[in-house]
């Protein structure tokens, strides 16, 4: 697995831990070992810019996911041994926003960051929470994956 990290903000982060969570999600979802994903950590101003530019929403948010492939939740694609690695997309997270959100929700910052990484990657894999049934499936999967690394889903 290749988890590319870019930390372009000032919050102190456990980057190795974030990489480990990303690798766990990719592995437990049954994706090929050659799967690639990018985790980009930005400040709230940059997140606001992404949110406005790509979703026409003002202000920052916690996490954005930009998939490269149109994937189905719970269905891992087969590896193509003669092709390039599977790049599933980019996850952008604003740790400053996540820290404030964690405080408001009275949850641990590390748990909330782990949730954002997991949530973003699951979005890349086709999971969504638009309909109640889909949200329940996604939230259950998040809780299962987070439990494997001793983290809680709020």
Buried (B, 14 or more C-beta within 10 A) or exposed (E): BBBEBEBEBEBEBEBEBBBBBBBBBBBEBEBBEBBBBBBBBBBBEBBBEBBEEEEEEEEBBBBBBBBBEEBEBEEBBEBEEEEEBBBBBBBBBBBBBBBBBBEEEEBEBBBBBBBBBBBBBBBBBBBEBEEEEEEEBBBEBBBEBBEEBEBBBB
